[in-house]
C-alpha cells in the first residue's frame, strides 16, 4: 500500500496560510494572562512605563492608591483592577485570585 505523507494528504494552500497569518497579526497584542500578583506587577510595570499613576487612575475612575497597590503588591479589589486594566487597554484573560478576595 502506497501511503502518502500526512502533509500531502492535508495540503495547506497559500491562501489559507495567509488567512492564518493575518488572523495572528490581528490578534490583540495587549492580551495578557495574569495569573499571579507577581505577573500583575510585571504587566503593570510594562504598561505604566510612559504613563503617570494619576493619569491612569483618572482614566480608570479609581483612587490613585489602587493603581499604586497594583504596581507594588500586584493585587487590588477586583472591580477596580478591571477598570485599571481597561484604562491601560490590557485584555486580561485572568486576574490573580487575590484580586477577587482583596
Phi and psi restraints in degrees (range 20) as a CNS / XPLOR table:
assign (resid 1 and name C) (resid 2 and name N)
       (resid 2 and name CA) (resid 2 and name C) 1.0 -93.5 20.0 2
assign (resid 2 and name N) (resid 2 and name CA)
       (resid 2 and name C) (resid 3 and name N) 1.0 99.6 20.0 2
assign (resid 2 and name C) (resid 3 and name N)
       (resid 3 and name CA) (resid 3 and name C) 1.0 -83.9 20.0 2
assign (resid 3 and name N) (resid 3 and name CA)
       (resid 3 and name C) (resid 4 and name N) 1.0 132.8 20.0 2
assign (resid 3 and name C) (resid 4 and name N)
       (resid 4 and name CA) (resid 4 and name C) 1.0 -85.8 20.0 2
assign (resid 4 and name N) (resid 4 and name CA)
       (resid 4 and name C) (resid 5 and name N) 1.0 144.0 20.0 2
assign (resid 4 and name C) (resid 5 and name N)
       (resid 5 and name CA) (resid 5 and name C) 1.0 -60.3 20.0 2
assign (resid 5 and name N) (resid 5 and name CA)
       (resid 5 and name C) (resid 6 and name N) 1.0 150.8 20.0 2
assign (resid 5 and name C) (resid 6 and name N)
       (resid 6 and name CA) (resid 6 and name C) 1.0 -59.4 20.0 2
assign (resid 6 and name N) (resid 6 and name CA)
       (resid 6 and name C) (resid 7 and name N) 1.0 -35.0 20.0 2
assign (resid 6 and name C) (resid 7 and name N)
       (resid 7 and name CA) (resid 7 and name C) 1.0 -70.7 20.0 2
assign (resid 7 and name N) (resid 7 and name CA)
       (resid 7 and name C) (resid 8 and name N) 1.0 -19.8 20.0 2
assign (resid 7 and name C) (resid 8 and name N)
       (resid 8 and name CA) (resid 8 and name C) 1.0 -83.3 20.0 2
assign (resid 8 and name N) (resid 8 and name CA)
       (resid 8 and name C) (resid 9 and name N) 1.0 -32.8 20.0 2
assign (resid 8 and name C) (resid 9 and name N)
       (resid 9 and name CA) (resid 9 and name C) 1.0 -62.1 20.0 2
assign (resid 9 and name N) (resid 9 and name CA)
       (resid 9 and name C) (resid 10 and name N) 1.0 -47.2 20.0 2
assign (resid 9 and name C) (resid 10 and name N)
       (resid 10 and name CA) (resid 10 and name C) 1.0 -110.2 20.0 2
assign (resid 10 and name N) (resid 10 and name CA)
       (resid 10 and name C) (resid 11 and name N) 1.0 78.8 20.0 2
assign (resid 10 and name C) (resid 11 and name N)
       (resid 11 and name CA) (resid 11 and name C) 1.0 -72.5 20.0 2
assign (resid 11 and name N) (resid 11 and name CA)
       (resid 11 and name C) (resid 12 and name N) 1.0 127.5 20.0 2
assign (resid 11 and name C) (resid 12 and name N)
       (resid 12 and name CA) (resid 12 and name C) 1.0 -99.9 20.0 2
assign (resid 12 and name N) (resid 12 and name CA)
       (resid 12 and name C) (resid 13 and name N) 1.0 118.1 20.0 2
assign (resid 12 and name C) (resid 13 and name N)
       (resid 13 and name CA) (resid 13 and name C) 1.0 -76.5 20.0 2
assign (resid 13 and name N) (resid 13 and name CA)
       (resid 13 and name C) (resid 14 and name N) 1.0 161.9 20.0 2
assign (resid 13 and name C) (resid 14 and name N)
       (resid 14 and name CA) (resid 14 and name C) 1.0 -63.0 20.0 2
assign (resid 14 and name N) (resid 14 and name CA)
       (resid 14 and name C) (resid 15 and name N) 1.0 -35.0 20.0 2
assign (resid 14 and name C) (resid 15 and name N)
       (resid 15 and name CA) (resid 15 and name C) 1.0 -61.8 20.0 2
assign (resid 15 and name N) (resid 15 and name CA)
       (resid 15 and name C) (resid 16 and name N) 1.0 -41.8 20.0 2
assign (resid 15 and name C) (resid 16 and name N)
       (resid 16 and name CA) (resid 16 and name C) 1.0 -66.3 20.0 2
assign (resid 16 and name N) (resid 16 and name CA)
       (resid 16 and name C) (resid 17 and name N) 1.0 -42.1 20.0 2
assign (resid 16 and name C) (resid 17 and name N)
       (resid 17 and name CA) (resid 17 and name C) 1.0 -58.0 20.0 2
assign (resid 17 and name N) (resid 17 and name CA)
       (resid 17 and name C) (resid 18 and name N) 1.0 -43.2 20.0 2
assign (resid 17 and name C) (resid 18 and name N)
       (resid 18 and name CA) (resid 18 and name C) 1.0 -63.4 20.0 2
assign (resid 18 and name N) (resid 18 and name CA)
       (resid 18 and name C) (resid 19 and name N) 1.0 -40.9 20.0 2
assign (resid 18 and name C) (resid 19 and name N)
       (resid 19 and name CA) (resid 19 and name C) 1.0 -61.2 20.0 2
assign (resid 19 and name N) (resid 19 and name CA)
       (resid 19 and name C) (resid 20 and name N) 1.0 -45.6 20.0 2
assign (resid 19 and name C) (resid 20 and name N)
       (resid 20 and name CA) (resid 20 and name C) 1.0 -63.7 20.0 2
assign (resid 20 and name N) (resid 20 and name CA)
       (resid 20 and name C) (resid 21 and name N) 1.0 -45.3 20.0 2
assign (resid 20 and name C) (resid 21 and name N)
       (resid 21 and name CA) (resid 21 and name C) 1.0 -62.5 20.0 2
assign (resid 21 and name N) (resid 21 and name CA)
       (resid 21 and name C) (resid 22 and name N) 1.0 -41.6 20.0 2
assign (resid 21 and name C) (resid 22 and name N)
       (resid 22 and name CA) (resid 22 and name C) 1.0 -62.3 20.0 2
assign (resid 22 and name N) (resid 22 and name CA)
       (resid 22 and name C) (resid 23 and name N) 1.0 -40.4 20.0 2
assign (resid 22 and name C) (resid 23 and name N)
       (resid 23 and name CA) (resid 23 and name C) 1.0 -65.6 20.0 2
assign (resid 23 and name N) (resid 23 and name CA)
       (resid 23 and name C) (resid 24 and name N) 1.0 -38.6 20.0 2
assign (resid 23 and name C) (resid 24 and name N)
       (resid 24 and name CA) (resid 24 and name C) 1.0 -67.4 20.0 2
assign (resid 24 and name N) (resid 24 and name CA)
       (resid 24 and name C) (resid 25 and name N) 1.0 -38.6 20.0 2
assign (resid 24 and name C) (resid 25 and name N)
       (resid 25 and name CA) (resid 25 and name C) 1.0 -64.6 20.0 2
assign (resid 25 and name N) (resid 25 and name CA)
       (resid 25 and name C) (resid 26 and name N) 1.0 -39.5 20.0 2
assign (resid 25 and name C) (resid 26 and name N)
       (resid 26 and name CA) (resid 26 and name C) 1.0 -78.1 20.0 2
assign (resid 26 and name N) (resid 26 and name CA)
       (resid 26 and name C) (resid 27 and name N) 1.0 -11.1 20.0 2
assign (resid 26 and name C) (resid 27 and name N)
       (resid 27 and name CA) (resid 27 and name C) 1.0 -61.4 20.0 2
assign (resid 27 and name N) (resid 27 and name CA)
       (resid 27 and name C) (resid 28 and name N) 1.0 133.7 20.0 2
assign (resid 27 and name C) (resid 28 and name N)
       (resid 28 and name CA) (resid 28 and name C) 1.0 -62.4 20.0 2
assign (resid 28 and name N) (resid 28 and name CA)
       (resid 28 and name C) (resid 29 and name N) 1.0 124.1 20.0 2
assign (resid 28 and name C) (resid 29 and name N)
       (resid 29 and name CA) (resid 29 and name C) 1.0 -77.6 20.0 2
assign (resid 29 and name N) (resid 29 and name CA)
       (resid 29 and name C) (resid 30 and name N) 1.0 -5.3 20.0 2
assign (resid 29 and name C) (resid 30 and name N)
       (resid 30 and name CA) (resid 30 and name C) 1.0 -98.0 20.0 2
assign (resid 30 and name N) (resid 30 and name CA)
       (resid 30 and name C) (resid 31 and name N) 1.0 9.3 20.0 2
assign (resid 30 and name C) (resid 31 and name N)
       (resid 31 and name CA) (resid 31 and name C) 1.0 -67.0 20.0 2
assign (resid 31 and name N) (resid 31 and name CA)
       (resid 31 and name C) (resid 32 and name N) 1.0 131.7 20.0 2
assign (resid 31 and name C) (resid 32 and name N)
       (resid 32 and name CA) (resid 32 and name C) 1.0 -138.6 20.0 2
assign (resid 32 and name N) (resid 32 and name CA)
       (resid 32 and name C) (resid 33 and name N) 1.0 137.5 20.0 2
assign (resid 32 and name C) (resid 33 and name N)
       (resid 33 and name CA) (resid 33 and name C) 1.0 -100.5 20.0 2
assign (resid 33 and name N) (resid 33 and name CA)
       (resid 33 and name C) (resid 34 and name N) 1.0 105.5 20.0 2
assign (resid 33 and name C) (resid 34 and name N)
       (resid 34 and name CA) (resid 34 and name C) 1.0 -107.4 20.0 2
assign (resid 34 and name N) (resid 34 and name CA)
       (resid 34 and name C) (resid 35 and name N) 1.0 100.2 20.0 2
assign (resid 34 and name C) (resid 35 and name N)
       (resid 35 and name CA) (resid 35 and name C) 1.0 -104.5 20.0 2
assign (resid 35 and name N) (resid 35 and name CA)
       (resid 35 and name C) (resid 36 and name N) 1.0 -10.8 20.0 2
assign (resid 35 and name C) (resid 36 and name N)
       (resid 36 and name CA) (resid 36 and name C) 1.0 -144.2 20.0 2
assign (resid 36 and name N) (resid 36 and name CA)
       (resid 36 and name C) (resid 37 and name N) 1.0 158.4 20.0 2
assign (resid 36 and name C) (resid 37 and name N)
       (resid 37 and name CA) (resid 37 and name C) 1.0 -58.0 20.0 2
assign (resid 37 and name N) (resid 37 and name CA)
       (resid 37 and name C) (resid 38 and name N) 1.0 -34.4 20.0 2
assign (resid 37 and name C) (resid 38 and name N)
       (resid 38 and name CA) (resid 38 and name C) 1.0 -62.7 20.0 2
assign (resid 38 and name N) (resid 38 and name CA)
       (resid 38 and name C) (resid 39 and name N) 1.0 -43.8 20.0 2
assign (resid 38 and name C) (resid 39 and name N)
       (resid 39 and name CA) (resid 39 and name C) 1.0 -65.8 20.0 2
assign (resid 39 and name N) (resid 39 and name CA)
       (resid 39 and name C) (resid 40 and name N) 1.0 -37.3 20.0 2
assign (resid 39 and name C) (resid 40 and name N)
       (resid 40 and name CA) (resid 40 and name C) 1.0 -61.3 20.0 2
assign (resid 40 and name N) (resid 40 and name CA)
       (resid 40 and name C) (resid 41 and name N) 1.0 -43.1 20.0 2
assign (resid 40 and name C) (resid 41 and name N)
       (resid 41 and name CA) (resid 41 and name C) 1.0 -61.2 20.0 2
assign (resid 41 and name N) (resid 41 and name CA)
       (resid 41 and name C) (resid 42 and name N) 1.0 -42.7 20.0 2
assign (resid 41 and name C) (resid 42 and name N)
       (resid 42 and name CA) (resid 42 and name C) 1.0 -60.1 20.0 2
assign (resid 42 and name N) (resid 42 and name CA)
       (resid 42 and name C) (resid 43 and name N) 1.0 -47.2 20.0 2
assign (resid 42 and name C) (resid 43 and name N)
       (resid 43 and name CA) (resid 43 and name C) 1.0 -63.9 20.0 2
assign (resid 43 and name N) (resid 43 and name CA)
       (resid 43 and name C) (resid 44 and name N) 1.0 -42.1 20.0 2
assign (resid 43 and name C) (resid 44 and name N)
       (resid 44 and name CA) (resid 44 and name C) 1.0 -62.7 20.0 2
assign (resid 44 and name N) (resid 44 and name CA)
       (resid 44 and name C) (resid 45 and name N) 1.0 -42.4 20.0 2
assign (resid 44 and name C) (resid 45 and name N)
       (resid 45 and name CA) (resid 45 and name C) 1.0 -64.1 20.0 2
assign (resid 45 and name N) (resid 45 and name CA)
       (resid 45 and name C) (resid 46 and name N) 1.0 -39.0 20.0 2
assign (resid 45 and name C) (resid 46 and name N)
       (resid 46 and name CA) (resid 46 and name C) 1.0 -63.6 20.0 2
assign (resid 46 and name N) (resid 46 and name CA)
       (resid 46 and name C) (resid 47 and name N) 1.0 -45.5 20.0 2
assign (resid 46 and name C) (resid 47 and name N)
       (resid 47 and name CA) (resid 47 and name C) 1.0 -87.5 20.0 2
assign (resid 47 and name N) (resid 47 and name CA)
       (resid 47 and name C) (resid 48 and name N) 1.0 -16.8 20.0 2
assign (resid 47 and name C) (resid 48 and name N)
       (resid 48 and name CA) (resid 48 and name C) 1.0 -93.8 20.0 2
assign (resid 48 and name N) (resid 48 and name CA)
       (resid 48 and name C) (resid 49 and name N) 1.0 4.3 20.0 2
assign (resid 48 and name C) (resid 49 and name N)
       (resid 49 and name CA) (resid 49 and name C) 1.0 -52.4 20.0 2
assign (resid 49 and name N) (resid 49 and name CA)
       (resid 49 and name C) (resid 50 and name N) 1.0 -41.3 20.0 2
assign (resid 49 and name C) (resid 50 and name N)
       (resid 50 and name CA) (resid 50 and name C) 1.0 -122.6 20.0 2
assign (resid 50 and name N) (resid 50 and name CA)
       (resid 50 and name C) (resid 51 and name N) 1.0 29.7 20.0 2
assign (resid 50 and name C) (resid 51 and name N)
       (resid 51 and name CA) (resid 51 and name C) 1.0 -133.2 20.0 2
assign (resid 51 and name N) (resid 51 and name CA)
       (resid 51 and name C) (resid 52 and name N) 1.0 147.6 20.0 2
assign (resid 51 and name C) (resid 52 and name N)
       (resid 52 and name CA) (resid 52 and name C) 1.0 -87.8 20.0 2
assign (resid 52 and name N) (resid 52 and name CA)
       (resid 52 and name C) (resid 53 and name N) 1.0 157.7 20.0 2
assign (resid 52 and name C) (resid 53 and name N)
       (resid 53 and name CA) (resid 53 and name C) 1.0 -62.3 20.0 2
assign (resid 53 and name N) (resid 53 and name CA)
       (resid 53 and name C) (resid 54 and name N) 1.0 -43.4 20.0 2
assign (resid 53 and name C) (resid 54 and name N)
       (resid 54 and name CA) (resid 54 and name C) 1.0 -65.4 20.0 2
assign (resid 54 and name N) (resid 54 and name CA)
       (resid 54 and name C) (resid 55 and name N) 1.0 -35.9 20.0 2
assign (resid 54 and name C) (resid 55 and name N)
       (resid 55 and name CA) (resid 55 and name C) 1.0 -63.9 20.0 2
assign (resid 55 and name N) (resid 55 and name CA)
       (resid 55 and name C) (resid 56 and name N) 1.0 -47.1 20.0 2
assign (resid 55 and name C) (resid 56 and name N)
       (resid 56 and name CA) (resid 56 and name C) 1.0 -66.1 20.0 2
assign (resid 56 and name N) (resid 56 and name CA)
       (resid 56 and name C) (resid 57 and name N) 1.0 -42.6 20.0 2
assign (resid 56 and name C) (resid 57 and name N)
       (resid 57 and name CA) (resid 57 and name C) 1.0 -61.1 20.0 2
assign (resid 57 and name N) (resid 57 and name CA)
       (resid 57 and name C) (resid 58 and name N) 1.0 -40.8 20.0 2
assign (resid 57 and name C) (resid 58 and name N)
       (resid 58 and name CA) (resid 58 and name C) 1.0 -65.2 20.0 2
assign (resid 58 and name N) (resid 58 and name CA)
       (resid 58 and name C) (resid 59 and name N) 1.0 -45.9 20.0 2
assign (resid 58 and name C) (resid 59 and name N)
       (resid 59 and name CA) (resid 59 and name C) 1.0 -61.5 20.0 2
assign (resid 59 and name N) (resid 59 and name CA)
       (resid 59 and name C) (resid 60 and name N) 1.0 -37.1 20.0 2
assign (resid 59 and name C) (resid 60 and name N)
       (resid 60 and name CA) (resid 60 and name C) 1.0 -84.1 20.0 2
assign (resid 60 and name N) (resid 60 and name CA)
       (resid 60 and name C) (resid 61 and name N) 1.0 -16.5 20.0 2
assign (resid 60 and name C) (resid 61 and name N)
       (resid 61 and name CA) (resid 61 and name C) 1.0 71.9 20.0 2
assign (resid 61 and name N) (resid 61 and name CA)
       (resid 61 and name C) (resid 62 and name N) 1.0 33.2 20.0 2
assign (resid 61 and name C) (resid 62 and name N)
       (resid 62 and name CA) (resid 62 and name C) 1.0 -124.2 20.0 2
assign (resid 62 and name N) (resid 62 and name CA)
       (resid 62 and name C) (resid 63 and name N) 1.0 170.5 20.0 2
assign (resid 62 and name C) (resid 63 and name N)
       (resid 63 and name CA) (resid 63 and name C) 1.0 -72.7 20.0 2
assign (resid 63 and name N) (resid 63 and name CA)
       (resid 63 and name C) (resid 64 and name N) 1.0 148.7 20.0 2
assign (resid 63 and name C) (resid 64 and name N)
       (resid 64 and name CA) (resid 64 and name C) 1.0 -61.2 20.0 2
assign (resid 64 and name N) (resid 64 and name CA)
       (resid 64 and name C) (resid 65 and name N) 1.0 -28.4 20.0 2
assign (resid 64 and name C) (resid 65 and name N)
       (resid 65 and name CA) (resid 65 and name C) 1.0 -64.2 20.0 2
assign (resid 65 and name N) (resid 65 and name CA)
       (resid 65 and name C) (resid 66 and name N) 1.0 -30.8 20.0 2
assign (resid 65 and name C) (resid 66 and name N)
       (resid 66 and name CA) (resid 66 and name C) 1.0 -64.2 20.0 2
assign (resid 66 and name N) (resid 66 and name CA)
       (resid 66 and name C) (resid 67 and name N) 1.0 -47.4 20.0 2
assign (resid 66 and name C) (resid 67 and name N)
       (resid 67 and name CA) (resid 67 and name C) 1.0 -63.2 20.0 2
assign (resid 67 and name N) (resid 67 and name CA)
       (resid 67 and name C) (resid 68 and name N) 1.0 -41.7 20.0 2
assign (resid 67 and name C) (resid 68 and name N)
       (resid 68 and name CA) (resid 68 and name C) 1.0 -62.9 20.0 2
assign (resid 68 and name N) (resid 68 and name CA)
       (resid 68 and name C) (resid 69 and name N) 1.0 -39.7 20.0 2
assign (resid 68 and name C) (resid 69 and name N)
       (resid 69 and name CA) (resid 69 and name C) 1.0 -63.8 20.0 2
assign (resid 69 and name N) (resid 69 and name CA)
       (resid 69 and name C) (resid 70 and name N) 1.0 -39.5 20.0 2
assign (resid 69 and name C) (resid 70 and name N)
       (resid 70 and name CA) (resid 70 and name C) 1.0 -64.9 20.0 2
assign (resid 70 and name N) (resid 70 and name CA)
       (resid 70 and name C) (resid 71 and name N) 1.0 -37.2 20.0 2
assign (resid 70 and name C) (resid 71 and name N)
       (resid 71 and name CA) (resid 71 and name C) 1.0 -70.8 20.0 2
assign (resid 71 and name N) (resid 71 and name CA)
       (resid 71 and name C) (resid 72 and name N) 1.0 -44.6 20.0 2
assign (resid 71 and name C) (resid 72 and name N)
       (resid 72 and name CA) (resid 72 and name C) 1.0 -79.6 20.0 2
assign (resid 72 and name N) (resid 72 and name CA)
       (resid 72 and name C) (resid 73 and name N) 1.0 -51.6 20.0 2
assign (resid 72 and name C) (resid 73 and name N)
       (resid 73 and name CA) (resid 73 and name C) 1.0 -100.5 20.0 2
assign (resid 73 and name N) (resid 73 and name CA)
       (resid 73 and name C) (resid 74 and name N) 1.0 -23.1 20.0 2
assign (resid 73 and name C) (resid 74 and name N)
       (resid 74 and name CA) (resid 74 and name C) 1.0 80.0 20.0 2
assign (resid 74 and name N) (resid 74 and name CA)
       (resid 74 and name C) (resid 75 and name N) 1.0 12.4 20.0 2
assign (resid 74 and name C) (resid 75 and name N)
       (resid 75 and name CA) (resid 75 and name C) 1.0 -149.2 20.0 2
assign (resid 75 and name N) (resid 75 and name CA)
       (resid 75 and name C) (resid 76 and name N) 1.0 144.2 20.0 2
assign (resid 75 and name C) (resid 76 and name N)
       (resid 76 and name CA) (resid 76 and name C) 1.0 -156.8 20.0 2
assign (resid 76 and name N) (resid 76 and name CA)
       (resid 76 and name C) (resid 77 and name N) 1.0 168.5 20.0 2
assign (resid 76 and name C) (resid 77 and name N)
       (resid 77 and name CA) (resid 77 and name C) 1.0 -53.1 20.0 2
assign (resid 77 and name N) (resid 77 and name CA)
       (resid 77 and name C) (resid 78 and name N) 1.0 140.6 20.0 2
assign (resid 77 and name C) (resid 78 and name N)
       (resid 78 and name CA) (resid 78 and name C) 1.0 -52.9 20.0 2
assign (resid 78 and name N) (resid 78 and name CA)
       (resid 78 and name C) (resid 79 and name N) 1.0 -52.9 20.0 2
assign (resid 78 and name C) (resid 79 and name N)
       (resid 79 and name CA) (resid 79 and name C) 1.0 -60.2 20.0 2
assign (resid 79 and name N) (resid 79 and name CA)
       (resid 79 and name C) (resid 80 and name N) 1.0 -40.2 20.0 2
assign (resid 79 and name C) (resid 80 and name N)
       (resid 80 and name CA) (resid 80 and name C) 1.0 -67.0 20.0 2
assign (resid 80 and name N) (resid 80 and name CA)
       (resid 80 and name C) (resid 81 and name N) 1.0 -38.4 20.0 2
assign (resid 80 and name C) (resid 81 and name N)
       (resid 81 and name CA) (resid 81 and name C) 1.0 -61.9 20.0 2
assign (resid 81 and name N) (resid 81 and name CA)
       (resid 81 and name C) (resid 82 and name N) 1.0 -43.5 20.0 2
assign (resid 81 and name C) (resid 82 and name N)
       (resid 82 and name CA) (resid 82 and name C) 1.0 -59.8 20.0 2
assign (resid 82 and name N) (resid 82 and name CA)
       (resid 82 and name C) (resid 83 and name N) 1.0 -42.3 20.0 2
assign (resid 82 and name C) (resid 83 and name N)
       (resid 83 and name CA) (resid 83 and name C) 1.0 -62.7 20.0 2
assign (resid 83 and name N) (resid 83 and name CA)
       (resid 83 and name C) (resid 84 and name N) 1.0 -41.9 20.0 2
assign (resid 83 and name C) (resid 84 and name N)
       (resid 84 and name CA) (resid 84 and name C) 1.0 -64.9 20.0 2
assign (resid 84 and name N) (resid 84 and name CA)
       (resid 84 and name C) (resid 85 and name N) 1.0 -41.6 20.0 2
assign (resid 84 and name C) (resid 85 and name N)
       (resid 85 and name CA) (resid 85 and name C) 1.0 -59.3 20.0 2
assign (resid 85 and name N) (resid 85 and name CA)
       (resid 85 and name C) (resid 86 and name N) 1.0 -42.7 20.0 2
assign (resid 85 and name C) (resid 86 and name N)
       (resid 86 and name CA) (resid 86 and name C) 1.0 -66.1 20.0 2
assign (resid 86 and name N) (resid 86 and name CA)
       (resid 86 and name C) (resid 87 and name N) 1.0 -41.8 20.0 2
assign (resid 86 and name C) (resid 87 and name N)
       (resid 87 and name CA) (resid 87 and name C) 1.0 -63.5 20.0 2
assign (resid 87 and name N) (resid 87 and name CA)
       (resid 87 and name C) (resid 88 and name N) 1.0 -34.6 20.0 2
assign (resid 87 and name C) (resid 88 and name N)
       (resid 88 and name CA) (resid 88 and name C) 1.0 -85.7 20.0 2
assign (resid 88 and name N) (resid 88 and name CA)
       (resid 88 and name C) (resid 89 and name N) 1.0 -1.3 20.0 2
assign (resid 88 and name C) (resid 89 and name N)
       (resid 89 and name CA) (resid 89 and name C) 1.0 62.9 20.0 2
assign (resid 89 and name N) (resid 89 and name CA)
       (resid 89 and name C) (resid 90 and name N) 1.0 38.3 20.0 2
assign (resid 89 and name C) (resid 90 and name N)
       (resid 90 and name CA) (resid 90 and name C) 1.0 -101.6 20.0 2
assign (resid 90 and name N) (resid 90 and name CA)
       (resid 90 and name C) (resid 91 and name N) 1.0 127.2 20.0 2
assign (resid 90 and name C) (resid 91 and name N)
       (resid 91 and name CA) (resid 91 and name C) 1.0 -94.7 20.0 2
assign (resid 91 and name N) (resid 91 and name CA)
       (resid 91 and name C) (resid 92 and name N) 1.0 88.7 20.0 2
assign (resid 91 and name C) (resid 92 and name N)
       (resid 92 and name CA) (resid 92 and name C) 1.0 -81.7 20.0 2
assign (resid 92 and name N) (resid 92 and name CA)
       (resid 92 and name C) (resid 93 and name N) 1.0 119.1 20.0 2
assign (resid 92 and name C) (resid 93 and name N)
       (resid 93 and name CA) (resid 93 and name C) 1.0 -81.6 20.0 2
assign (resid 93 and name N) (resid 93 and name CA)
       (resid 93 and name C) (resid 94 and name N) 1.0 -14.9 20.0 2
assign (resid 93 and name C) (resid 94 and name N)
       (resid 94 and name CA) (resid 94 and name C) 1.0 -153.1 20.0 2
assign (resid 94 and name N) (resid 94 and name CA)
       (resid 94 and name C) (resid 95 and name N) 1.0 155.8 20.0 2
assign (resid 94 and name C) (resid 95 and name N)
       (resid 95 and name CA) (resid 95 and name C) 1.0 -127.2 20.0 2
assign (resid 95 and name N) (resid 95 and name CA)
       (resid 95 and name C) (resid 96 and name N) 1.0 150.8 20.0 2
assign (resid 95 and name C) (resid 96 and name N)
       (resid 96 and name CA) (resid 96 and name C) 1.0 -57.5 20.0 2
assign (resid 96 and name N) (resid 96 and name CA)
       (resid 96 and name C) (resid 97 and name N) 1.0 143.2 20.0 2
assign (resid 96 and name C) (resid 97 and name N)
       (resid 97 and name CA) (resid 97 and name C) 1.0 -58.0 20.0 2
assign (resid 97 and name N) (resid 97 and name CA)
       (resid 97 and name C) (resid 98 and name N) 1.0 -29.7 20.0 2
assign (resid 97 and name C) (resid 98 and name N)
       (resid 98 and name CA) (resid 98 and name C) 1.0 -62.0 20.0 2
assign (resid 98 and name N) (resid 98 and name CA)
       (resid 98 and name C) (resid 99 and name N) 1.0 -28.2 20.0 2
assign (resid 98 and name C) (resid 99 and name N)
       (resid 99 and name CA) (resid 99 and name C) 1.0 -68.3 20.0 2
assign (resid 99 and name N) (resid 99 and name CA)
       (resid 99 and name C) (resid 100 and name N) 1.0 -34.1 20.0 2
assign (resid 99 and name C) (resid 100 and name N)
       (resid 100 and name CA) (resid 100 and name C) 1.0 -72.1 20.0 2
assign (resid 100 and name N) (resid 100 and name CA)
       (resid 100 and name C) (resid 101 and name N) 1.0 -36.1 20.0 2
assign (resid 100 and name C) (resid 101 and name N)
       (resid 101 and name CA) (resid 101 and name C) 1.0 -92.7 20.0 2
assign (resid 101 and name N) (resid 101 and name CA)
       (resid 101 and name C) (resid 102 and name N) 1.0 -9.9 20.0 2
